[in-house]
């Protein structure tokens, strides 16, 4: 994963963390007004505890141009050594995919982006072409509806072993990974599927949402999601950190305390796994 | 499809057209500078020939906040009786899907939106909840990579008839269509798949991209894509209309001429099909 993967692993080592904080501002839940002000305080309080930040563009788009201006300012407030994953799950074809990749990597300047694989390789290629950026393909999501299509037992029309659709996505992702910049999105709420994906793709970085508010189990996510070195797993938590307290004067400290606690639990599991990159 | 479908069919009848013009501005190809100025001239020249406009958000996002401001102005320049389909192919879960639906229908105010089905029903539900707006589920796309996942022969884990994945999407779409506001995206470049989908979903509106620059056949798209009344097919053309001429003084007239010609061909086919809604 070239540039992005290097940056990610450096941040993991520096901050001794696999925790990614999802910057998903919801005005009704924010203890202070102003998306930028809220994000800035969260970033100030957590930037030495995370390996990445992950703004989901939906929350900014829902606030119109003002929300997108707040995203612009937020990105400028993230220390440059922390990678930023733009979670937008884009997916379109031809010149449209080229425009989306440009928006994510050049306009917003994200280090990595999430991409929906349903439209096939040519829809993903414009993202892959940014060889120093990461491309996390949405593979097995953390929601109940994930079962509906992603688990269909599927085989190519010309024959082949039947497998769940999400495993086909993972297998294709490996063949698309010429620049080493491809990863998978695999939800923490389905630990068995996470294990299956880690077996199929031993070296690929996984973006793992679904911890915290969604109920995914932290220990199993680290054990099933990390690669052989105890790296390659970006474990995202959003609401549990962002909305740790509704008190305008204390929410940032509360967010920090929660992030610290989650990181501590991760390190604990990684120690049991004897991950060689942890400081003693 | 409640409010949206009514509006769409009224525009089809008023303008005697199934043509949708995709407003996909690419600065390098535009004969005049300024996305808004370009779009405005295209709209002025074609608004009495179309049943809908379809801006694809990628092209605006690729130009940053300025591009999105141009989208805002563009939407205000479209006559209010012409429905506007926001082509963004969003797909995410829980509160994120709620935020995307809000962005598409409330912030931008689109009459309909395209949505990626890969994440399952709960990812689509927040869109469906806007009962007076349209939800076009990406089903069988017009690109070569469409075959990769959409054509996998799939069956539910607990058993069931194997079918291509895109047919499962169509079947699910029918069960999700409680408010009558669901449609499908089905590419013009695969006429057999279009026919299969029309057989599965006889009454559902189809958004059909892939004509023009992508090479889809117009006559077959009308015949295979329209419903029993000769309606329910929104046939999108983008580049062929937008970039009909590179001459700054003539491109709008050229766009009009191309749109008129395409509409004429559509009407010709519809007459042969004896579509009852055509004026004599």
Boltz contact constraints between the chains, C-beta under 6 A:
constraints:
  - contact:
      token1: [A, 56]
      token2: [B, 96]
      max_distance: 6.0
  - contact:
      token1: [A, 58]
      token2: [B, 92]
      max_distance: 6.0
  - contact:
      token1: [A, 58]
      token2: [B, 96]
      max_distance: 6.0
  - contact:
      token1: [A, 58]
      token2: [B, 99]
      max_distance: 6.0
  - contact:
      token1: [A, 58]
      token2: [B, 100]
      max_distance: 6.0
  - contact:
      token1: [A, 59]
      token2: [B, 99]
      max_distance: 6.0
  - contact:
      token1: [A, 61]
      token2: [B, 103]
      max_distance: 6.0
  - contact:
      token1: [A, 62]
      token2: [B, 99]
      max_distance: 6.0
  - contact:
      token1: [A, 62]
      token2: [B, 102]
      max_distance: 6.0
  - contact:
      token1: [A, 62]
      token2: [B, 103]
      max_distance: 6.0
  - contact:
      token1: [A, 64]
      token2: [B, 107]
      max_distance: 6.0
  - contact:
      token1: [A, 65]
      token2: [B, 68]
      max_distance: 6.0
  - contact:
      token1: [A, 68]
      token2: [B, 65]
      max_distance: 6.0
  - contact:
      token1: [A, 89]
      token2: [B, 91]
      max_distance: 6.0
  - contact:
      token1: [A, 89]
      token2: [B, 92]
      max_distance: 6.0
  - contact:
      token1: [A, 91]
      token2: [B, 89]
      max_distance: 6.0
  - contact:
      token1: [A, 91]
      token2: [B, 116]
      max_distance: 6.0
  - contact:
      token1: [A, 92]
      token2: [B, 58]
      max_distance: 6.0
  - contact:
      token1: [A, 92]
      token2: [B, 89]
      max_distance: 6.0
  - contact:
      token1: [A, 93]
      token2: [B, 143]
      max_distance: 6.0
  - contact:
      token1: [A, 96]
      token2: [B, 56]
      max_distance: 6.0
  - contact:
      token1: [A, 96]
      token2: [B, 58]
      max_distance: 6.0
  - contact:
      token1: [A, 99]
      token2: [B, 58]
      max_distance: 6.0
  - contact:
      token1: [A, 99]
      token2: [B, 59]
      max_distance: 6.0
  - contact:
      token1: [A, 99]
      token2: [B, 62]
      max_distance: 6.0
  - contact:
      token1: [A, 100]
      token2: [B, 58]
      max_distance: 6.0
  - contact:
      token1: [A, 102]
      token2: [B, 62]
      max_distance: 6.0
  - contact:
      token1: [A, 103]
      token2: [B, 61]
      max_distance: 6.0
  - contact:
      token1: [A, 103]
      token2: [B, 62]
      max_distance: 6.0
  - contact:
      token1: [A, 107]
      token2: [B, 64]
      max_distance: 6.0
  - contact:
      token1: [A, 116]
      token2: [B, 91]
      max_distance: 6.0
  - contact:
      token1: [A, 116]
      token2: [B, 116]
      max_distance: 6.0
  - contact:
      token1: [A, 116]
      token2: [B, 118]
      max_distance: 6.0
  - contact:
      token1: [A, 118]
      token2: [B, 116]
      max_distance: 6.0
  - contact:
      token1: [A, 118]
      token2: [B, 118]
      max_distance: 6.0
  - contact:
      token1: [A, 118]
      token2: [B, 149]
      max_distance: 6.0
  - contact:
      token1: [A, 119]
      token2: [B, 141]
      max_distance: 6.0
  - contact:
      token1: [A, 119]
      token2: [B, 145]
      max_distance: 6.0
  - contact:
      token1: [A, 120]
      token2: [B, 145]
      max_distance: 6.0
  - contact:
      token1: [A, 120]
      token2: [B, 146]
      max_distance: 6.0
  - contact:
      token1: [A, 120]
      token2: [B, 148]
      max_distance: 6.0
  - contact:
      token1: [A, 121]
      token2: [B, 145]
      max_distance: 6.0
  - contact:
      token1: [A, 121]
      token2: [B, 148]
      max_distance: 6.0
  - contact:
      token1: [A, 122]
      token2: [B, 143]
      max_distance: 6.0
  - contact:
      token1: [A, 122]
      token2: [B, 144]
      max_distance: 6.0
  - contact:
      token1: [A, 122]
      token2: [B, 145]
      max_distance: 6.0
  - contact:
      token1: [A, 123]
      token2: [B, 145]
      max_distance: 6.0
  - contact:
      token1: [A, 141]
      token2: [B, 119]
      max_distance: 6.0
  - contact:
      token1: [A, 143]
      token2: [B, 93]
      max_distance: 6.0
  - contact:
      token1: [A, 143]
      token2: [B, 122]
      max_distance: 6.0
  - contact:
      token1: [A, 144]
      token2: [B, 122]
      max_distance: 6.0
  - contact:
      token1: [A, 145]
      token2: [B, 119]
      max_distance: 6.0
  - contact:
      token1: [A, 145]
      token2: [B, 120]
      max_distance: 6.0
  - contact:
      token1: [A, 145]
      token2: [B, 121]
      max_distance: 6.0
  - contact:
      token1: [A, 145]
      token2: [B, 122]
      max_distance: 6.0
  - contact:
      token1: [A, 145]
      token2: [B, 123]
      max_distance: 6.0
  - contact:
      token1: [A, 146]
      token2: [B, 120]
      max_distance: 6.0
  - contact:
      token1: [A, 148]
      token2: [B, 120]
      max_distance: 6.0
  - contact:
      token1: [A, 148]
      token2: [B, 121]
      max_distance: 6.0
  - contact:
      token1: [A, 149]
      token2: [B, 118]
      max_distance: 6.0
  - contact:
      token1: [A, 151]
      token2: [B, 157]
      max_distance: 6.0
  - contact:
      token1: [A, 152]
      token2: [B, 154]
      max_distance: 6.0
  - contact:
      token1: [A, 153]
      token2: [B, 155]
      max_distance: 6.0
  - contact:
      token1: [A, 153]
      token2: [B, 157]
      max_distance: 6.0
  - contact:
      token1: [A, 154]
      token2: [B, 152]
      max_distance: 6.0
  - contact:
      token1: [A, 154]
      token2: [B, 154]
      max_distance: 6.0
  - contact:
      token1: [A, 155]
      token2: [B, 153]
      max_distance: 6.0
  - contact:
      token1: [A, 157]
      token2: [B, 151]
      max_distance: 6.0
  - contact:
      token1: [A, 157]
      token2: [B, 153]
      max_distance: 6.0
